[in-house]
Amino acid sequence: MKIMERRNFKESRLNNWVSLIFRLGIAISLALVVIGLIILVVLSGTKDIQPLFRLDQIPAAIVISIGILILLLTPILPVLISVVTFWTERNKLYLGISTTVLFFLILSLILALT
């Protein structure tokens, strides 16, 4: 009975971490994109907002790009935590599955950024 309680506690802790990472990643990303849009409106005014081609719009583009990059990286961190957790528990099946998912996430990110 104790083994089952310990396993449920570990799974609950892992789920809490994953949930927290997703929430923080999305919140930070959203905040950066909104801040970037505010910078864009302040620098350009509402009359002449181009699709970030002018030199004075570069700070806004950088902030927005960082927000989008954080949004792209958000799913990778929970999977990485799962890989480490399953590796420490020596759970080969879930370690293999998590490693495969991590590989495809990183491959997708690389293809998206090129």
N, CA, C and O of each residue as an XYZ file, in Angstrom:
456
protein
N       0.818     -1.193      0.000
C       0.000      0.000      0.000
C       0.865      1.260      0.000
O       0.506      2.247     -0.642
N       1.994      1.246      0.706
C       2.870      2.409      0.777
C       3.477      2.727     -0.585
O       3.651      3.897     -0.926
N       3.796      1.711     -1.357
C       4.386      1.926     -2.683
C       3.393      2.666     -3.576
O       3.781      3.573     -4.314
N       2.144      2.295     -3.516
C       1.119      2.933     -4.325
C       0.927      4.391     -3.911
O       0.758      5.260     -4.767
N       0.953      4.666     -2.607
C       0.806      6.039     -2.135
C       1.984      6.894     -2.589
O       1.807      8.048     -2.980
N       3.200      6.318     -2.535
C       4.397      7.044     -2.957
C       4.346      7.346     -4.449
O       4.709      8.443     -4.874
N       3.900      6.388     -5.240
C       3.797      6.581     -6.681
C       2.754      7.653     -7.010
O       2.994      8.502     -7.868
N       1.598      7.623     -6.334
C       0.574      8.644     -6.558
C       1.081     10.038     -6.176
O       0.770     11.022     -6.847
N       1.864     10.115     -5.094
C       2.430     11.392     -4.672
C       3.399     11.926     -5.722
O       3.378     13.115     -6.038
N       4.255     11.043     -6.270
C       5.212     11.464     -7.298
C       4.493     11.901     -8.563
O       4.869     12.900     -9.176
N       3.459     11.160     -8.964
C       2.697     11.535    -10.154
C       1.989     12.861     -9.944
O       1.930     13.682    -10.860
N       1.459     13.080     -8.767
C       0.772     14.326     -8.453
C       1.757     15.489     -8.490
O       1.440     16.555     -9.018
N       2.935     15.291     -7.939
C       3.964     16.333     -7.956
C       4.391     16.660     -9.375
O       4.555     17.831     -9.718
N       4.573     15.639    -10.206
C       4.957     15.842    -11.596
C       3.868     16.607    -12.340
O       4.164     17.528    -13.101
N       2.605     16.227    -12.122
C       1.490     16.932    -12.763
C       1.418     18.392    -12.322
O       1.123     19.271    -13.133
N       1.686     18.655    -11.047
C       1.674     20.028    -10.557
C       2.768     20.864    -11.217
O       2.532     22.009    -11.602
N       3.972     20.286    -11.346
C       5.073     21.005    -11.996
C       4.754     21.291    -13.457
O       4.976     22.401    -13.942
N       4.239     20.300    -14.149
C       3.920     20.465    -15.568
C       2.860     21.551    -15.742
O       2.982     22.409    -16.617
N       1.843     21.513    -14.925
C       0.782     22.517    -14.991
C       1.330     23.916    -14.715
O       0.983     24.869    -15.413
N       2.174     24.039    -13.710
C       2.764     25.326    -13.359
C       3.620     25.864    -14.503
O       3.560     27.053    -14.818
N       4.408     25.001    -15.118
C       5.277     25.435    -16.220
C       4.449     25.912    -17.405
O       4.761     26.941    -18.004
N       3.403     25.180    -17.744
C       2.545     25.610    -18.849
C       1.893     26.961    -18.548
O       1.871     27.847    -19.403
N       1.372     27.114    -17.357
C       0.709     28.379    -16.999
C       1.680     29.551    -17.015
O       1.370     30.610    -17.560
N       2.860     29.362    -16.414
C       3.850     30.440    -16.389
C       4.338     30.778    -17.792
O       4.469     31.951    -18.143
N       4.605     29.757    -18.587
C       5.085     29.994    -19.944
C       4.093     30.781    -20.773
O       4.467     31.721    -21.475
N       2.836     30.400    -20.694
C       1.807     31.099    -21.464
C       1.606     32.515    -20.930
O       1.446     33.447    -21.717
N       1.611     32.694    -19.623
C       1.418     34.022    -19.045
C       2.573     34.955    -19.401
O       2.346     36.107    -19.771
N       3.804     34.469    -19.294
C       4.964     35.296    -19.635
C       4.953     35.639    -21.118
O       5.219     36.778    -21.502
N       4.647     34.655    -21.943
C       4.594     34.891    -23.386
C       3.539     35.932    -23.737
O       3.803     36.858    -24.504
N       2.361     35.780    -23.183
C       1.281     36.731    -23.446
C       1.658     38.134    -22.977
O       1.405     39.114    -23.677
N       2.256     38.228    -21.807
C       2.664     39.531    -21.281
C       3.690     40.196    -22.195
O       3.597     41.395    -22.456
N       4.663     39.435    -22.681
C       5.680     40.007    -23.557
C       5.087     40.461    -24.890
O       5.454     41.522    -25.396
N       4.187     39.685    -25.457
C       3.565     40.074    -26.717
C       2.735     41.349    -26.527
O       2.780     42.248    -27.367
N       1.986     41.429    -25.437
C       1.187     42.633    -25.169
C       2.090     43.842    -24.943
O       1.813     44.927    -25.454
N       3.168     43.662    -24.183
C       4.126     44.758    -23.963
C       4.739     45.197    -25.286
O       4.889     46.393    -25.534
N       5.094     44.235    -26.138
C       5.639     44.566    -27.450
C       4.652     45.344    -28.297
O       5.032     46.289    -28.988
N       3.392     44.954    -28.250
C       2.371     45.683    -29.005
C       2.176     47.094    -28.452
O       1.969     48.036    -29.217
N       2.242     47.244    -27.145
C       2.132     48.568    -26.543
C       3.313     49.436    -26.972
O       3.132     50.601    -27.329
N       4.520     48.873    -26.939
C       5.705     49.610    -27.401
C       5.531     50.016    -28.860
O       5.866     51.136    -29.245
N       5.012     49.109    -29.659
C       4.800     49.391    -31.077
C       3.837     50.556    -31.275
O       4.090     51.440    -32.093
N       2.742     50.559    -30.537
C       1.762     51.638    -30.660
C       2.342     52.953    -30.149
O       2.110     54.004    -30.746
N       3.101     52.905    -29.038
C       3.684     54.121    -28.482
C       4.732     54.707    -29.432
O       4.764     55.918    -29.653
N       5.591     53.846    -29.994
C       6.641     54.342    -30.879
C       6.090     54.807    -32.221
O       6.534     55.826    -32.749
N       5.148     54.088    -32.770
C       4.660     54.382    -34.114
C       3.422     55.252    -34.120
O       3.122     55.904    -35.119
N       2.718     55.267    -33.035
C       1.419     55.925    -33.048
C       0.440     55.007    -33.777
O       0.841     54.015    -34.386
N      -0.815     55.340    -33.708
C      -1.805     54.466    -34.341
C      -1.925     54.716    -35.835
O      -2.601     53.960    -36.533
N      -1.284     55.757    -36.336
C      -1.454     56.117    -37.740
C      -0.635     55.263    -38.693
O      -1.075     55.009    -39.814
N       0.550     54.812    -38.276
C       1.462     54.205    -39.236
C       2.104     52.933    -38.681
O       3.328     52.853    -38.581
N       1.306     51.957    -38.325
C       1.868     50.691    -37.849
C       2.072     49.786    -39.058
O       1.121     49.294    -39.665
N       3.320     49.589    -39.379
C       3.699     48.693    -40.466
C       3.961     47.308    -39.866
O       4.038     47.161    -38.646
N       4.096     46.298    -40.722
C       4.428     44.964    -40.177
C       5.894     44.879    -39.736
O       6.650     44.021    -40.194
N       6.270     45.783    -38.841
C       7.590     45.808    -38.203
C       8.720     45.943    -39.216
O       9.683     45.177    -39.168
N       8.618     46.901    -40.130
C       9.673     47.131    -41.114
C      10.528     48.344    -40.790
O      11.677     48.413    -41.228
N      10.015     49.283    -40.049
C      10.760     50.497    -39.768
C      11.743     50.282    -38.622
O      11.513     49.460    -37.736
N      12.845     51.038    -38.655
C      13.893     50.868    -37.651
C      13.425     51.224    -36.245
O      13.875     50.616    -35.273
N      12.531     52.195    -36.123
C      12.073     52.561    -34.782
C      11.139     51.512    -34.178
O      10.802     51.596    -32.998
N      10.725     50.540    -34.960
C       9.851     49.476    -34.466
C      10.625     48.231    -34.030
O      10.020     47.250    -33.597
N      11.947     48.259    -34.139
C      12.765     47.091    -33.786
C      12.630     46.703    -32.308
O      12.522     45.509    -32.028
N      12.628     47.642    -31.336
C      12.444     47.202    -29.937
C      11.146     46.422    -29.723
O      11.126     45.433    -28.990
N      10.085     46.858    -30.351
C       8.810     46.142    -30.222
C       8.914     44.760    -30.851
O       8.394     43.786    -30.306
N       9.581     44.674    -31.991
C       9.728     43.386    -32.666
C      10.540     42.411    -31.820
O      10.246     41.216    -31.789
N      11.554     42.919    -31.137
C      12.377     42.055    -30.286
C      11.555     41.503    -29.118
O      11.619     40.310    -28.822
N      10.790     42.361    -28.462
C       9.977     41.925    -27.318
C       8.923     40.912    -27.773
O       8.720     39.894    -27.111
N       8.261     41.181    -28.883
C       7.248     40.260    -29.404
C       7.891     38.928    -29.790
O       7.325     37.867    -29.526
N       9.075     38.977    -30.416
C       9.764     37.747    -30.820
C      10.170     36.903    -29.616
O      10.070     35.677    -29.658
N      10.623     37.543    -28.554
C      10.980     36.805    -27.336
C       9.736     36.149    -26.738
O       9.799     35.012    -26.271
N       8.609     36.858    -26.750
C       7.360     36.280    -26.251
C       6.939     35.057    -27.053
O       6.506     34.053    -26.487
N       7.067     35.146    -28.371
C       6.701     34.001    -29.219
C       7.676     32.849    -29.015
O       7.265     31.689    -29.008
N       8.972     33.153    -28.846
C       9.958     32.100    -28.595
C       9.679     31.381    -27.278
O       9.799     30.158    -27.201
N       9.308     32.130    -26.248
C       8.952     31.501    -24.967
C       7.734     30.602    -25.139
O       7.668     29.519    -24.559
N       6.776     31.054    -25.934
C       5.596     30.229    -26.192
C       5.983     28.940    -26.916
O       5.417     27.882    -26.640
N       6.940     29.021    -27.840
C       7.401     27.824    -28.538
C       8.177     26.879    -27.615
O       8.102     25.660    -27.772
N       8.916     27.431    -26.661
C       9.723     26.609    -25.752
C       8.924     26.033    -24.584
O       9.386     25.105    -23.920
N       7.744     26.566    -24.330
C       6.939     26.135    -23.180
C       6.668     24.634    -23.150
O       6.786     24.051    -22.072
N       6.314     23.962    -24.245
C       6.056     22.519    -24.145
C       7.309     21.669    -23.932
O       7.208     20.523    -23.496
N       8.484     22.217    -24.233
C       9.706     21.420    -24.127
C      10.100     21.195    -22.674
O      10.526     20.094    -22.324
N       9.971     22.192    -21.829
C      10.405     22.078    -20.434
C       9.664     20.996    -19.642
O      10.323     20.235    -18.933
N       8.338     20.882    -19.719
C       7.675     19.792    -18.989
C       8.099     18.406    -19.467
O       8.220     17.477    -18.668
N       8.321     18.274    -20.766
C       8.763     16.972    -21.274
C      10.174     16.682    -20.776
O      10.494     15.538    -20.451
N      11.016     17.705    -20.712
C      12.362     17.526    -20.186
C      12.321     17.115    -18.712
O      13.095     16.259    -18.283
N      11.428     17.719    -17.949
C      11.266     17.331    -16.540
C      10.778     15.889    -16.438
O      11.210     15.147    -15.556
N       9.883     15.491    -17.337
C       9.406     14.105    -17.341
C      10.544     13.132    -17.654
O      10.639     12.068    -17.042
N      11.403     13.494    -18.604
C      12.552     12.638    -18.936
C      13.433     12.459    -17.715
O      13.837     11.339    -17.404
N      13.737     13.542    -17.021
C      14.591     13.456    -15.826
C      13.914     12.637    -14.737
O      14.563     11.824    -14.078
N      12.610     12.844    -14.542
C      11.882     12.102    -13.516
C      11.884     10.607    -13.809
O      12.160      9.800    -12.921
N      11.580     10.236    -15.042
C      11.540      8.816    -15.388
C      12.931      8.206    -15.397
O      13.083      7.011    -15.144
N      13.947      9.010    -15.685
C      15.314      8.501    -15.647
C      15.731      8.202    -14.206
O      16.372      7.184    -13.944
N      15.365      9.095    -13.263
C      15.723      8.846    -11.865
C      14.940      7.678    -11.282
O      15.427      6.984    -10.389
N      13.718      7.459    -11.788
C      12.910      6.329    -11.319
C      13.264      5.024    -12.031
O      12.764      3.960    -11.664
N      14.125      5.103    -13.051
C      14.526      3.956    -13.866
C      13.325      3.294    -14.552
O      13.262      2.071    -14.676
N      12.387      4.117    -14.989
C      11.203      3.637    -15.701
C      11.505      3.714    -17.195
O      11.323      4.758    -17.822
N      11.970      2.594    -17.758
C      12.481      2.583    -19.128
C      11.393      2.849    -20.169
O      11.655      3.517    -21.170
N      10.200      2.349    -19.954
C       9.136      2.534    -20.936
C       8.780      4.015    -21.081
O       8.785      4.555    -22.187
N       8.472      4.663    -19.963
C       8.094      6.071    -20.025
C       9.281      6.971    -20.343
O       9.101      8.043    -20.921
N      10.480      6.560    -19.978
C      11.677      7.301    -20.361
C      11.831      7.296    -21.880
O      12.141      8.324    -22.482
N      11.615      6.145    -22.489
C      11.700      6.046    -23.947
C      10.639      6.885    -24.640
O      10.919      7.569    -25.625
N       9.427      6.828    -24.123
C       8.335      7.614    -24.714
C       8.622      9.107    -24.555
O       8.476      9.872    -25.509
N       9.023      9.518    -23.371
C       9.300     10.941    -23.125
C      10.477     11.434    -23.962
O      10.449     12.552    -24.476
N      11.504     10.610    -24.099
C      12.655     10.986    -24.918
C      12.256     11.139    -26.377
O      12.716     12.061    -27.051
N      11.407     10.249    -26.871
C      10.932     10.352    -28.247
C      10.123     11.627    -28.453
O      10.302     12.322    -29.452
N       9.235     11.936    -27.514
C       8.440     13.160    -27.603
C       9.354     14.385    -27.557
O       9.151     15.338    -28.309
N      10.359     14.364    -26.678
C      11.311     15.470    -26.589
C      12.059     15.647    -27.904
O      12.253     16.774    -28.360
N      12.479     14.551    -28.513
C      13.168     14.612    -29.805
C      12.293     15.286    -30.857
O      12.758     16.167    -31.580
N      11.035     14.880    -30.946
C      10.149     15.459    -31.950
C       9.821     16.926    -31.650
O       9.672     17.722    -32.578
N       9.709     17.290    -30.387
C       9.482     18.692    -30.038
C      10.666     19.562    -30.453
O      10.484     20.643    -31.014
N      11.870     19.090    -30.178
C      13.073     19.856    -30.531
C      13.210     19.923    -32.058
O      13.557     20.969    -32.606
N      12.940     18.822    -32.731
C      12.997     18.812    -34.199
C      11.967     19.796    -34.777
O      12.275     20.521    -35.723
N      10.790     19.827    -34.236
C       9.758     20.761    -34.696
C      10.179     22.199    -34.458
O       9.962     23.059    -35.312
N      10.778     22.470    -33.306
C      11.241     23.823    -33.000
C      12.342     24.249    -33.974
O      12.347     25.382    -34.456
N      13.261     23.346    -34.257
C      14.336     23.664    -35.201
C      13.770     23.936    -36.592
O      14.182     24.883    -37.262
N      12.833     23.110    -37.018
C      12.232     23.325    -38.334
C      11.407     24.612    -38.375
O      11.342     25.268    -39.415
N      10.784     24.976    -37.271
C       9.993     26.204    -37.231
C      10.878     27.443    -37.261
O      10.483     28.470    -37.811
N      12.051     27.361    -36.686
C      12.936     28.520    -36.607
C      13.825     28.683    -37.835
O      14.482     29.712    -37.992
N      13.848     27.685    -38.699
C      14.693     27.819    -39.904
C      13.873     28.222    -41.106
O      14.416     28.380    -42.199
